[in-house]
Amino acid sequence: MKKSKKLIALGLTVVMAAGLATGLTGCGGEETGATEVSIVEQYGMAYAPLKVMKEQGLIEKHYEGDVTVNWTTLNSGAAITESFASGDVQVGAMGVGPAVTGALTEGVGFKIASNVSAQPHKIMTNDPSIETLSDIGDKQIALVNVGSIQHILLAMKAKEELGDAHALDENIAAMSHPDGMSALISGSVPLQLTTSPYVFQEEEEGMTEVDTLTDVWPEGNSFIVLCIAESLKEDNPELYDAIVAALDEAITWINENKEEAAKLLCEDEGVDADTMLEWLNDPACIYDTELKGVMDMANFMAEEGFLEVDGAEDISDLAFDGVKGN
């Protein structure tokens, strides 16, 4: 077994955060008279549509019946995958990398139901002498987790620039985006591969970008996707449709009401509404339901040993029928 595969397996066994909300109980109402669903998200602007769904009660709006929606936040796709496998969560938003791994892994039981967002990704440093990947040497790189989309993006860039997708696997220091930003700014780590809003905040603190990732992952390619348990879709297709419709409405609302969206989102990120609006207007900050580049990443992961199972033959192995894009 390759070392990279051992790392991925380790990443997928991250212990779930305590206190996850109760899972789907009485689906369709057999036990409780009401449907209950647990949804998990993560940190950052990429998850803004889920914030809108929650604040505006959009799932409740689109579902014809009583539904209780439990919201939980975890810090990695690996932890969310574990939550799906245990049955504690039926809906989760995560990066493309762990979504591909989870959808192909027996016993996890989810598929992609929609794109959520594309966001800027950058390798940031507090050491201006580090300008390319070849300057990194043995220095640590903070990113969310082994197997995360950030790890896969780093591997894509390493393949292109260093000739080895796994050249920097041993440099990874697993940290949540907020913790990684704090460590970078304080000087505890010299590099972080992160996304919005952290890249914006780090630039304001004088951090600089190492090379660029857009040549391996163009602006507009999927970052966060919404995954839904196959059992939920089978047992309660009306709830599945309500969740997808709620996400679509939330994305439309953000795109058509950016000033209001900035007011809703700014407190969570600790900035004023004007700053949040500036971030939302960044051309790489895109909210859309169409998948873009997912099969490209899935193929790379299969080719470079990031999967312990067979790769995807086409998008139907990863996403439900009818999902837009590939």
N, C-alpha and C positions, 0 to 999 in steps of 0.2 A: 504494500500500500504506500502511495506517495505521501510524503510529509504533509503536503497541502491538504490531502483528503483527511488526514488525521485532525488537522486544524479545523476543517469544516465540521467534522463530526463533533469536535469539542464545542464549537460555537453553537451547534444545534442543541446541546444539552444544558444550555444556560438555565439556571433555576428560575422559575417564574417568580415574579414579585408576589409577596404575600397580599392577601386580601382581594384577590380577583373577584369580580362580581359573580353572582350565581349564574350559571349557564342557562340555555334555553329550557324552560320548564313548561310542561303542558303545551307543547307546540300544537297550535290549533285549538287549545283550550281544554284538552282532555282532563288535566289534573287540577288546574287552577282557575279555569274559566277565562283566562287571559293569556295572551302570548307574551313571553319574556325573551329578550335577546340581549346578548352581551357583545359590545363593540369595543375594540381596543385601538388606540392611536398612539402616535409618538410625538416628539417635540419638534417645533419649528413651523415656519410659514408654509411648508409643503402640505401640511395637514389642515390648512385653513378651511377647505370645504366641509370637513367634519365638524369643525367648530361652528360653522354656520348651520349645519344640519342639527346640531345639538341645541344651539341657542334659539333657533326658529321652530323647533319641534317638527321638522319636515318629514321624518319617518312616520310619526303619529298622524301627520296631515294626510299622507298618501296611503296609509294602511286602513282598510275598511274593517275596523274592529278594535278591540282593546289591545294595546301593546305597551309593555314597559321596556324602556331602553336603558340598559346599564352601561355607563361609559367608564373606561379604564385607560390609563396611560402607562405604557411600558417603554423601555429605552432601546429596544433592538428588535429587528425582524426575527432573530433566533428565539427570543423569549415569546414573541407572538406565535411563532410556529409551534412551540411547546404547548402553548395555551390551546391552540386548535386541536393538537393531537390528544390532549387530555379531555377535550370537550367543554372546557370552561369558557371558551370564546367561539362565537359563530361568525363574526365579522371582524376583519382587521385590515388596517392600512399599513403597508410596508414597502420597502424598496424592491426594485425588480429582482435583484440577486437572490435574496431569501425567498421571494415569491416563486421564482423558478424552482429553487431547491425544494420548497415545501409542496408545490403542486405535483412534482415528480416523485415525491417520497411516499411510499406506502404507509398508511396509517395516519397521515396528517389530515387528508380529506378535504382540502379546499381547492378552488380554482379562482382565477382572476375574473372579476365581474365588471371592472371598469378601470380606465386610467383615472388618476386624480390630479397629478401635477408634474410638470417639469420645472426644475430649479437650477440655478447656477451651482456648479461644483468647482472647488478650487483647492489646490494644495497650497496652504499658507505657511509662512515661516517667520520667525523672529530673527533669523540670521540672513542678512542680505547677501552674504557670500554664496548662499545656496540658490542657484538659478535654474538648475536642471536636475533631473533624477540622478544623473551621474555624479553630482556633487554631494549626494546624501550620505554615501558610505554606510556606516553602521548606526547612524542617528535614528532616534525613535520617531515614529509617525503616529500621532493619535488619530484614531478613527473608531467608529461605533463598535465594530465587532468583526472578527474573522467571519468571512462569508457574506458580509453586508454588501450593499451596492457600492459603497465607498471602497471596500477591499477589491471588488471586481474592477472598478474604474482604475484603481492603482495598478492592478495587474495588466489591464489593457495598455496603460501608458508604459509600464515596464517592458511589456512585450515589444512595443514599438521602439522605445528608446534604448533599452538595455538588452533586448533580444531574448529575454527570459521573463515570462509572466509571473514567476514566483521569486524573482530576484530580491524583492523587498518584503517577503512574508515574515521574515524574522524581525523586521523593524517595527512591526505593528504593536502599538500599545492600545488596548481596547478601552475606550472611554466614551461616555455619552457626548453628544455634541456640546452641551453647556459645560461639562467638566473639561472636555478637550480644549475648548476656547479659553477657559480660565487657566489651564495649565500652559497653553501657548503664550498667553499674554504675560503670565507671571514668570515665564522662562523655565518652567519645570520640564517641558518638552520643546524641542526645536521646530517641530512640524505638526500640522494637522490637516487632514483631508476632510473637508466639511462642506456644508451647503448654507443656504440662506436661513435665517438672517445672520448667521454667525460670520459668514465671509464679509458681510457689510460692516458688522461691528468690529471685526478684526482689522479691516482696512482703515477704519477710523482710528484705531489704536496704533497704527503705523506698521502693521504686519504687511508683508509683501507676498505676491503670488510666485510660486515655483512653476515655470513653464506654463502650459495650458492643457486642459483636458478636452477641449472642444474638438480637437482633431480625432479623438477616439470615441467621443460621445457628444455629438452635435447638439447645439441648443434646440430645445423642443422635444428631444427624446425623453421617453418616460422616466420618471424617477420614482414616484409613489403610485402604487396601484391598490385598488380595493379588492380584497380577497374575501370570499364567502364560502362557508362550509357547504359541500355538496349535499349533505343531509338536510340542511335548511331549505335549499332550493327544491329538493325532492319532496320534503314533508309539507312545506308551506310556500308554494310558488308565489302566492299573493304578497307575502312578506318580502321575499326576494325582490319582486318587482317594485315594491314600495321603497326599499332601500336604494335601489338603483335610480329610481325616479327622484328620490330625495337628494341624492348626490348630484344628479344632473341639474336640479333646480338650484342647489347651493352654488355650483360652479357658474351657472348663468347669472345668478345674483351678484357674485363677486365681480365678474367681468363687466356687468352693467352698472354696478354701484360701488366703484372702487373707493370713493371718499367715505361712504358709510362703512364699507368693509374695513378700511384703515382704522376707523374709530372703534370697531368691534374687536380688532385683533391687536391693537397697539399695547394694551395693558399687559397682555400675556408676554410680550417681548420686552417690556420695560422701556418703551420709547413713546414719543408723542405721535399724534395722528399724522402730522405732516411727514415725519420720518418714515412711518409705516407706508404712507401713500407713495413716497419716493421708491421704497423697496418694491412695492407691488407693481410699480410702473417699469421696473427693470425689464428689458426685453427678454431676458432668460427666465423670468418668472411667469410661467404659463399654467393656467388651469384649464383642463380639457379632458373629455371622457375618452378620447381616441388613443389607443396604444400605439407607441412609436418606438421601434428599435428593440422590442422585447425578444423577438426571435434572434436578433443579432447577438444580444447578450447571452441568451440561452445556448446558442451555438458555440460561442467563445468559452463558456463555462464547461461545456462538454469536451471541447477540444483540448482544454488546458488542465483537465483533471480536477475541476471544482465540484464534480458530481460523483457520488458513489453509486448512482443508478444510471440507467440508459437515458440519453438526452431526449429532447423533444423532437419529434419528426415534423410537426407543424404546430400552429398556434392552438389548435383544438386540444392538444395535450396539456396546455397551460391555462386556457381560458374557456369560459362557457360559450356555447353557441350563441351567436348574435352580438358578441362583444366587438366593437369597432377597432380596426387596426391590426397590427401584427408586431 
